[in-house]
Amino acid sequence: MYTEVLQALVLYSFIYFLVTPVINYFRDPKGLRRYPNFYALSGITDLPYLYEAWKGFRSRNLTEAHKKHPVLRVGPNSLSYGDPRAIKDIYGHGTTCIKDRFYSELSGSHPHLADAVDKDNHARKRKVLSSAYALKNLEGWEFKVADITVRLVKVFDERCTVPLSPNKLPKKEDMTIDYRMWTHLYTISAMANIGLSEDLGLISQASDRVLSESRDGTVKEVSFRQCLSAMGHATYDFVWAYDWYPTLVRVSKLLSPKYRQLWHLNDDWNGIIFNRGTTRLRKHRAGEKLDDFFSAMMEDKNGTPHNLEWGEILAEISIMMNAGSDTTAISLNNVMFFLLKNPHCMEKLREEIDAVLDDDDIVAPYPKVKHLPYLRACLDENLRMLPPVIMALPRRTPPEGTTILGEYVAGDTSVSMTAYAVHHNESIFKDHNVYRPERWLGEEGKSLQPYFIPFSTGARGCIGRNISYLEQTVLLATMVHRYDFALPSPDWELVIRETANLNIEPMPLKIWRRVPECA
């Protein structure tokens, strides 16, 4: 009996995983065989796309492939676009495409704003949350960002070294800060304060240790950054084969110690959110009137409750603490890298900032620096070069199909475009591999805006872009005005892995005060 069951299982697997996909490829019910394959087997199986995810920088490889083919078949039911004209068809306000299965596969019991597939549900969520993310609200929370920046300045002052001598490399013992770590502690702290009125104390402690709480009440201390990174890494490696995803998760837990640990850390991430949410809820129920994101979720400006379910509230806290901290931290790290690699850009930016800040401005006041054109250009050029959300954001065509680049695409087909491919399209961005902030100034900058999509675009564009710019503007202006920095060597490069967010390895820097000199 056991042998017969095993034989039947093997036969079923053979038919399901090999025979049926091959038959469907040649039947071609959606007419997708007319598109070139990313890999030879891309029209039959999603495994090559998973392999590219596992390799670590799929968007760059897709960009290279799109130089020959504006549309590529990356899976049996998936198309990737490299022609910037497809942006409006896939992501624009008038698109008929909806969010792909990617989002529903990864969402929990309650999808958050970024995961919501249904357009009506998304519109409801955005209406509730728009006041929390409105620019007027954020500028009212500027003091929270300033407070976190003051704390970071204090820590950096303590880690200052003597100025670097001309034409000398920094000593190993003078590499006193990991800018990648500190910018992430900065953004985690800022989002916890803005979102939940919570002081996590991460900067003063030089640590990302926080509490994670399981549903049975068990509490333990974990690494915020490690849990967040694990979540993005594990899901990114497997989710692209939608039908296989639950099975791949189970098998990876069973067979791989590495992935078993990643999924365990993913559970700890959920515990972090649960602990943060329940902590803030107790304050709310105790009657504390706090001006933060959580309050905006609970009731409108007139005090009328939104009556969101608890699972939905936790989901929104999760995306706020995830994307709200990591993507901005990535941007802050990378813009400093590009400025240090391009000293003429750093000098020009410093001149602009020094002209509006006083010597006693410990933190750059947002009103003084928010409209500086070159500062914004430096930030945007960094977002062009290395978008923090670098992966292709998948959409799904409606059941009746749609038109993309003037061609009909059958219904229920996954379509996507990575921002990296758009931002490194030579026909749009000349010298695309060169960090040149000047391209964003004047009329040239205005003409490039339709092709600038680090926050995506259309109705599903990132609702948190204003808060990201606030944090980036204040911190970068403060750092450039107060300090000098040096990389380990002129040829030092970032170590990058593409996951759900761009994963950046540590960036060690030497730091010293400009004026006055560090004691």
C-alpha positions as CSV (number, residue, x, y, z in Angstrom):
1,M,0.0,0.0,0.0
2,Y,2.8,2.4,0.9
3,T,4.6,1.7,-2.4
4,E,1.5,2.4,-4.4
5,V,0.9,5.7,-2.6
6,L,4.5,6.7,-3.2
7,Q,4.3,5.8,-6.9
8,A,1.1,7.8,-7.3
9,L,2.7,10.8,-5.5
10,V,5.7,10.6,-7.8
11,L,3.5,10.4,-10.9
12,Y,1.4,13.3,-9.8
13,S,4.5,15.4,-9.1
14,F,5.9,14.5,-12.5
15,I,2.8,15.6,-14.2
16,Y,2.2,18.7,-12.1
17,F,5.7,20.1,-12.1
18,L,7.0,19.0,-15.5
19,V,4.4,17.7,-18.0
20,T,1.7,20.2,-17.5
21,P,4.0,23.3,-17.6
22,V,5.5,22.0,-20.9
23,I,2.1,21.4,-22.4
24,N,0.9,24.9,-21.3
25,Y,4.0,26.4,-22.8
26,F,3.3,25.0,-26.2
27,R,-0.5,25.6,-26.0
28,D,0.4,29.2,-25.2
29,P,-3.2,30.3,-24.3
30,K,-2.1,33.8,-23.4
31,G,0.2,34.4,-26.4
32,L,3.3,34.9,-24.2
33,R,5.6,32.9,-26.3
34,R,6.1,35.9,-28.6
35,Y,8.3,37.5,-25.9
36,P,12.0,36.5,-25.4
37,N,12.7,34.4,-22.3
38,F,14.9,35.8,-19.6
39,Y,16.3,32.3,-19.2
40,A,15.8,29.4,-21.6
41,L,13.2,27.8,-19.3
42,S,11.5,30.9,-18.1
43,G,8.4,30.2,-20.2
44,I,8.0,26.8,-18.4
45,T,9.0,27.4,-14.8
46,D,9.6,30.2,-12.3
47,L,12.7,28.5,-11.0
48,P,15.1,30.7,-13.1
49,Y,13.5,33.8,-11.6
50,L,14.0,32.3,-8.1
51,Y,17.6,31.5,-9.0
52,E,18.2,35.2,-10.0
53,A,16.7,36.3,-6.7
54,W,19.0,33.9,-4.8
55,K,22.1,35.3,-6.7
56,G,21.6,38.7,-5.1
57,F,21.2,41.4,-7.7
58,R,18.4,40.4,-10.1
59,S,17.4,44.0,-11.0
60,R,20.9,44.7,-12.4
61,N,20.9,41.5,-14.4
62,L,17.4,42.3,-15.7
63,T,18.5,45.8,-16.7
64,E,21.3,44.3,-18.8
65,A,18.9,41.9,-20.5
66,H,16.5,44.7,-21.2
67,K,19.1,46.5,-23.2
68,K,18.4,44.0,-25.9
69,H,14.7,43.3,-25.2
70,P,12.2,45.9,-23.9
71,V,9.9,43.0,-22.7
72,L,11.1,39.7,-21.2
73,R,9.2,36.7,-20.2
74,V,10.6,36.0,-16.7
75,G,8.1,33.2,-15.8
76,P,5.3,31.1,-17.3
77,N,2.9,33.9,-16.4
78,S,5.2,36.9,-15.8
79,L,6.5,39.7,-18.0
80,S,9.2,42.2,-17.1
81,Y,9.3,45.6,-18.9
82,G,12.4,47.7,-19.4
83,D,10.9,50.5,-21.6
84,P,10.1,53.6,-19.4
85,R,7.0,54.3,-21.5
86,A,5.4,51.3,-19.8
87,I,5.4,53.1,-16.4
88,K,2.0,54.7,-16.9
89,D,0.5,51.6,-18.3
90,I,1.5,49.4,-15.4
91,Y,1.6,51.8,-12.4
92,G,0.0,55.1,-13.5
93,H,-3.2,56.6,-12.1
94,G,-5.2,55.4,-15.0
95,T,-3.9,51.8,-15.0
96,T,-6.3,48.9,-14.9
97,C,-3.7,46.7,-13.4
98,I,-4.0,45.7,-9.7
99,K,-1.4,44.5,-7.2
100,D,-0.2,41.0,-8.0
101,R,-0.4,37.8,-6.0
102,F,3.0,38.7,-4.5
103,Y,1.2,40.9,-2.0
104,S,-1.6,38.6,-1.0
105,E,0.9,35.7,-0.6
106,L,3.0,37.8,1.9
107,S,0.2,39.5,3.7
108,G,-1.0,38.2,7.0
109,S,-4.6,38.0,8.3
110,H,-5.0,41.7,7.6
111,P,-3.2,43.3,4.7
112,H,-1.5,46.6,5.3
113,L,-1.7,49.6,3.0
114,A,1.1,48.4,0.7
115,D,-0.3,44.8,0.6
116,A,-4.0,45.7,-0.1
117,V,-4.9,44.3,-3.5
118,D,-8.5,45.3,-3.7
119,K,-8.8,48.9,-4.9
120,D,-11.7,49.8,-2.7
121,N,-10.0,48.5,0.4
122,H,-6.8,50.4,-0.5
123,A,-8.8,53.6,-1.0
124,R,-10.4,53.1,2.4
125,K,-7.0,52.6,4.0
126,R,-5.4,55.5,2.3
127,K,-8.2,57.8,3.4
128,V,-7.6,56.8,7.0
129,L,-3.9,57.0,6.9
130,S,-3.4,60.0,4.7
131,S,-3.7,62.5,7.5
132,A,-1.0,60.7,9.4
133,Y,1.4,61.0,6.5
134,A,0.3,64.5,5.3
135,L,3.2,67.0,5.0
136,K,1.5,69.4,7.4
137,N,1.4,66.7,10.1
138,L,5.0,65.7,9.4
139,E,6.4,69.2,9.7
140,G,4.6,69.4,13.0
141,W,6.6,66.3,14.1
142,E,9.9,67.9,13.0
143,F,10.9,68.4,16.6
144,K,10.9,64.6,17.0
145,V,13.3,64.2,14.1
146,A,15.5,67.0,15.5
147,D,15.6,65.4,18.9
148,I,16.8,62.1,17.4
149,T,19.4,64.0,15.4
150,V,20.7,65.7,18.5
151,R,21.3,62.3,20.0
152,L,23.1,61.1,17.0
153,V,25.3,64.2,17.0
154,K,26.3,63.6,20.6
155,V,27.3,60.0,19.8
156,F,29.3,61.1,16.7
157,D,31.0,63.9,18.6
158,E,32.3,61.3,21.0
159,R,33.6,59.2,18.1
160,C,35.4,62.0,16.3
161,T,39.1,61.5,15.5
162,V,41.8,63.9,14.4
163,P,41.5,65.3,10.9
164,L,42.8,63.1,8.1
165,S,46.1,64.3,6.7
166,P,46.1,65.1,2.9
167,N,46.8,62.1,0.7
168,K,46.8,59.7,3.6
169,L,44.5,56.7,4.2
170,P,42.6,56.4,7.5
171,K,44.1,54.2,10.2
172,K,42.0,51.1,11.0
173,E,41.5,52.2,14.6
174,D,40.1,55.6,13.3
175,M,37.2,53.9,11.5
176,T,35.0,54.6,14.5
177,I,31.5,54.5,13.0
178,D,29.5,52.1,10.9
179,Y,27.4,54.6,9.1
180,R,25.0,51.9,7.9
181,M,24.2,50.9,11.4
182,W,23.9,54.4,12.8
183,T,21.6,55.6,10.1
184,H,19.3,52.6,10.7
185,L,19.3,53.3,14.4
186,Y,18.4,56.9,13.6
187,T,15.4,56.0,11.3
188,I,14.2,53.2,13.7
189,S,14.2,55.7,16.5
190,A,12.5,58.4,14.4
191,M,9.7,56.1,13.3
192,A,9.1,54.7,16.8
193,N,8.8,58.3,18.0
194,I,6.7,59.6,15.2
195,G,4.6,56.5,14.9
196,L,4.2,55.4,18.5
197,S,5.5,58.2,20.7
198,E,8.1,55.7,22.0
199,D,11.7,56.4,22.9
200,L,13.5,53.1,22.2
201,G,16.9,54.5,23.4
202,L,18.7,52.8,20.6
203,I,21.2,55.6,19.8
204,S,22.3,56.2,23.4
205,Q,22.7,52.5,23.9
206,A,24.4,52.0,20.5
207,S,22.2,48.9,20.1
208,D,19.2,47.7,18.2
209,R,18.0,45.3,20.9
210,V,14.3,45.5,21.4
211,L,11.6,43.3,22.9
212,S,9.7,40.7,20.9
213,E,6.5,39.2,22.4
214,S,4.7,36.1,21.3
215,R,0.9,35.8,21.5
216,D,1.2,33.6,24.7
217,G,2.9,36.5,26.4
218,T,6.5,35.3,26.3
219,V,8.9,38.2,25.9
220,K,12.5,38.2,24.8
221,E,15.1,40.6,23.6
222,V,16.1,40.4,19.9
223,S,17.9,42.4,17.2
224,F,15.5,44.7,15.3
225,R,17.8,44.9,12.3
226,Q,18.5,41.2,12.2
227,C,14.8,40.3,12.3
228,L,13.9,42.8,9.7
229,S,16.7,41.7,7.3
230,A,15.7,38.0,7.8
231,M,12.1,38.7,6.9
232,G,13.0,40.4,3.7
233,H,15.6,37.9,2.7
234,A,13.6,34.7,3.3
235,T,10.4,35.9,1.6
236,Y,12.2,37.5,-1.4
237,D,14.0,34.2,-2.2
238,F,10.9,32.1,-2.5
239,V,7.7,34.2,-3.1
240,W,8.1,34.5,-6.9
241,A,6.8,31.0,-7.5
242,Y,3.4,31.8,-6.1
243,D,1.8,28.4,-6.4
244,W,4.9,26.8,-4.8
245,Y,5.5,29.4,-2.1
246,P,3.9,27.7,0.9
247,T,5.6,24.4,0.0
248,L,8.9,26.1,-0.5
249,V,8.6,27.7,2.9
250,R,7.9,24.4,4.6
251,V,10.7,22.6,2.8
252,S,13.2,25.3,3.5
253,K,12.4,25.1,7.2
254,L,12.8,21.3,7.1
255,L,16.0,21.0,5.0
256,S,18.0,24.2,5.5
257,P,19.4,25.4,8.9
258,K,20.0,28.8,7.3
259,Y,16.4,29.3,6.2
260,R,15.1,27.7,9.4
261,Q,16.9,30.5,11.3
262,L,15.6,33.2,8.9
263,W,12.0,32.0,9.3
264,H,12.5,32.0,13.1
265,L,13.7,35.6,13.0
266,N,10.7,36.4,10.8
267,D,8.5,35.2,13.6
268,D,10.5,37.4,16.0
269,W,9.8,40.4,13.8
270,N,6.1,39.7,14.2
271,G,6.7,39.6,17.9
272,I,8.4,43.0,17.8
273,I,5.4,44.6,16.1
274,F,3.0,42.9,18.6
275,N,5.0,44.2,21.6
276,R,5.2,47.7,20.2
277,G,1.5,47.7,19.3
278,T,0.3,46.4,22.6
279,T,2.5,48.8,24.5
280,R,1.1,51.8,22.6
281,L,-2.5,50.5,22.9
282,R,-2.2,50.4,26.7
283,K,-1.3,54.1,26.7
284,H,-4.2,54.9,24.4
285,R,-6.7,53.0,26.6
286,A,-5.3,54.8,29.7
287,G,-6.4,58.1,28.1
288,E,-3.0,59.5,27.1
289,K,-3.4,62.0,24.3
290,L,-0.3,61.6,22.1
291,D,0.3,63.2,18.7
292,D,1.5,60.3,16.6
293,F,0.7,57.9,13.7
294,F,-1.1,55.6,16.1
295,S,-3.5,58.3,17.2
296,A,-4.3,59.1,13.5
297,M,-5.1,55.4,13.0
298,M,-7.4,55.2,16.0
299,E,-9.5,58.3,15.3
300,D,-9.9,61.3,12.9
301,K,-9.1,64.9,13.8
302,N,-12.6,65.3,15.2
303,G,-12.1,62.4,17.6
304,T,-14.4,60.0,15.6
305,P,-13.0,56.4,15.9
306,H,-12.0,54.7,12.8
307,N,-12.8,51.3,14.4
308,L,-10.0,49.4,12.7
309,E,-9.6,45.8,13.7
310,W,-6.6,45.1,15.9
311,G,-5.0,42.9,13.2
312,E,-5.2,45.8,10.7
313,I,-3.6,48.2,13.2
314,L,-0.7,45.8,13.8
315,A,-0.3,45.4,10.0
316,E,0.0,49.1,9.5
317,I,2.5,49.4,12.4
318,S,4.6,46.6,10.7
319,I,4.9,48.3,7.4
320,M,5.6,51.7,9.1
321,M,8.4,50.2,11.1
322,N,9.7,48.1,8.2
323,A,9.7,50.3,5.2
324,G,9.6,53.5,7.2
325,S,12.9,52.8,8.8
326,D,14.9,50.6,6.5
327,T,14.4,52.3,3.1
328,T,15.3,55.8,4.5
329,A,18.3,54.4,6.3
330,I,19.5,52.8,3.1
331,S,19.1,56.1,1.3
332,L,21.0,58.0,4.1
333,N,23.8,55.5,4.0
334,N,24.1,55.5,0.2
335,V,24.0,59.3,-0.3
336,M,26.9,59.7,2.0
337,F,28.8,57.0,0.1
338,F,28.2,58.8,-3.3
339,L,29.2,62.2,-1.9
340,L,32.4,60.8,-0.4
341,K,33.2,59.1,-3.8
342,N,32.5,62.4,-5.6
343,P,34.3,65.1,-3.5
344,H,33.3,67.9,-5.9
345,C,29.6,67.1,-5.2
346,M,30.3,67.1,-1.4
347,E,32.0,70.5,-1.7
348,K,29.2,72.0,-3.7
349,L,26.6,70.7,-1.3
350,R,28.6,71.9,1.7
351,E,28.7,75.4,0.3
352,E,25.0,75.5,-0.2
353,I,24.3,74.2,3.3
354,D,26.9,76.5,5.0
355,A,25.3,79.5,3.4
356,V,22.0,79.0,5.3
357,L,23.2,77.4,8.6
358,D,24.9,79.2,11.4
359,D,27.9,77.8,13.2
360,D,25.8,77.2,16.3
361,D,23.2,75.2,14.4
362,I,23.8,71.8,16.0
363,V,21.0,70.3,14.0
364,A,19.9,71.7,10.6
365,P,16.5,73.3,11.1
366,Y,14.1,71.9,8.5
367,P,12.7,75.3,7.4
368,K,16.2,76.4,6.6
369,V,17.2,73.5,4.4
370,K,14.0,72.0,3.0
371,H,14.1,74.1,-0.2
372,L,17.8,73.8,-1.0
373,P,17.9,72.7,-4.6
374,Y,21.3,71.0,-4.6
375,L,20.6,69.2,-1.4
376,R,17.4,67.7,-2.8
377,A,19.2,66.9,-6.1
378,C,21.9,65.0,-4.1
379,L,19.2,63.0,-2.4
380,D,17.3,62.3,-5.6
381,E,20.4,61.3,-7.6
382,N,21.2,58.8,-4.9
383,L,17.6,57.4,-5.1
384,R,18.1,57.1,-8.9
385,M,21.4,55.3,-8.6
386,L,20.3,52.8,-6.0
387,P,16.6,52.8,-5.2
388,P,16.1,51.3,-1.7
389,V,13.2,49.2,-3.1
390,I,15.0,48.0,-6.1
391,M,13.0,44.9,-7.0
392,A,10.3,45.0,-9.6
393,L,6.9,45.7,-8.0
394,P,4.6,43.2,-9.6
395,R,1.1,44.1,-10.9
396,R,-1.6,41.8,-12.4
397,T,-3.6,42.6,-15.6
398,P,-7.4,42.6,-15.2
399,P,-9.4,39.6,-16.2
400,E,-10.2,41.1,-19.6
401,G,-6.6,42.0,-20.3
402,T,-5.0,45.4,-20.9
403,T,-2.7,47.3,-23.3
404,I,0.9,47.9,-22.4
405,L,3.3,49.6,-24.8
406,G,0.5,49.4,-27.4
407,E,0.3,45.6,-27.2
408,Y,-2.6,43.6,-25.8
409,V,-1.6,41.5,-22.7
410,A,-4.0,38.8,-21.6
411,G,-5.8,38.9,-18.3
412,D,-4.4,37.7,-15.0
413,T,-0.8,38.1,-16.2
414,S,1.9,39.3,-13.9
415,V,3.7,42.4,-15.2
416,S,6.4,44.5,-13.6
417,M,9.3,46.9,-14.0
418,T,12.2,47.5,-11.7
419,A,13.0,51.1,-10.9
420,Y,16.7,50.2,-11.5
421,A,16.0,49.5,-15.1
422,V,14.2,52.8,-15.6
423,H,16.8,54.8,-13.7
424,H,19.7,53.3,-15.6
425,N,18.1,53.7,-19.1
426,E,20.8,55.5,-21.1
427,S,18.2,57.1,-23.4
428,I,16.6,58.9,-20.4
429,F,19.5,59.3,-18.0
430,K,22.7,60.1,-19.9
431,D,25.9,58.8,-18.1
432,H,23.5,56.7,-16.0
433,N,26.3,55.2,-14.0
434,V,27.7,58.6,-13.0
435,Y,26.5,60.3,-9.8
436,R,25.6,63.7,-11.1
437,P,23.1,65.6,-9.0
438,E,23.1,68.5,-11.4
439,R,20.8,66.5,-13.7
440,W,17.9,67.2,-11.3
441,L,18.2,71.0,-11.5
442,G,16.3,73.4,-13.8
443,E,14.4,72.3,-16.9
444,E,16.4,69.1,-17.3
445,G,15.3,68.0,-13.8
446,K,11.6,68.7,-14.6
447,S,11.8,66.6,-17.8
448,L,13.2,63.6,-15.8
449,Q,10.5,63.5,-13.1
450,P,8.1,61.2,-15.0
451,Y,10.9,58.6,-15.0
452,F,11.9,59.0,-11.4
453,I,10.1,56.1,-9.5
454,P,12.0,55.2,-6.3
455,F,8.6,55.5,-4.5
456,S,6.7,53.9,-7.3
457,T,4.0,56.1,-8.8
458,G,0.3,56.5,-9.3
459,A,-2.4,55.7,-6.8
460,R,-0.2,53.0,-5.2
461,G,2.9,55.3,-4.8
462,C,4.6,55.3,-1.4
463,I,2.5,57.3,1.1
464,G,5.6,57.8,3.3
465,R,7.8,59.7,0.9
466,N,7.3,63.0,2.8
467,I,8.5,61.6,6.0
468,S,11.5,60.0,4.3
469,Y,12.5,63.3,2.7
470,L,12.1,65.1,6.1
471,E,14.5,62.7,7.8
472,Q,17.0,62.6,5.0
473,T,17.1,66.3,4.6
474,V,17.6,67.1,8.2
475,L,20.2,64.4,8.9
476,L,22.3,64.9,5.7
477,A,22.4,68.7,6.1
478,T,23.5,68.2,9.7
479,M,26.2,65.7,8.9
480,V,27.7,67.7,6.0
481,H,27.7,70.9,8.0
482,R,29.2,69.6,11.2
483,Y,31.6,66.8,10.1
484,D,34.1,65.5,7.6
485,F,34.2,61.8,6.8
486,A,36.5,59.4,5.0
487,L,36.0,55.9,3.5
488,P,38.6,53.2,4.3
489,S,40.1,54.0,0.9
490,P,39.3,55.8,-2.4
491,D,38.4,52.5,-4.1
492,W,36.2,51.1,-1.3
493,E,32.8,50.0,-2.6
494,L,29.4,49.1,-1.2
495,V,28.6,45.5,-0.7
496,I,25.0,45.0,-1.9
497,R,22.5,42.2,-1.9
498,E,19.0,42.7,-3.4
499,T,16.2,41.5,-1.2
500,A,12.8,43.0,-0.5
501,N,14.7,46.1,0.3
502,L,18.3,46.8,-0.9
503,N,20.5,45.1,1.7
504,I,23.7,47.1,2.3
505,E,26.7,45.7,4.3
506,P,28.4,47.9,7.0
507,M,30.1,51.1,5.8
508,P,32.9,52.0,8.2
509,L,33.9,55.7,8.2
510,K,36.5,57.9,9.9
511,I,34.8,61.0,11.3
512,W,36.1,64.4,12.5
513,R,34.6,67.8,13.3
514,R,35.0,70.6,10.9
515,V,34.7,73.5,13.3
516,P,35.6,73.5,16.1
517,E,38.2,70.7,16.1
518,C,37.4,67.7,18.2
519,A,39.3,67.7,21.5
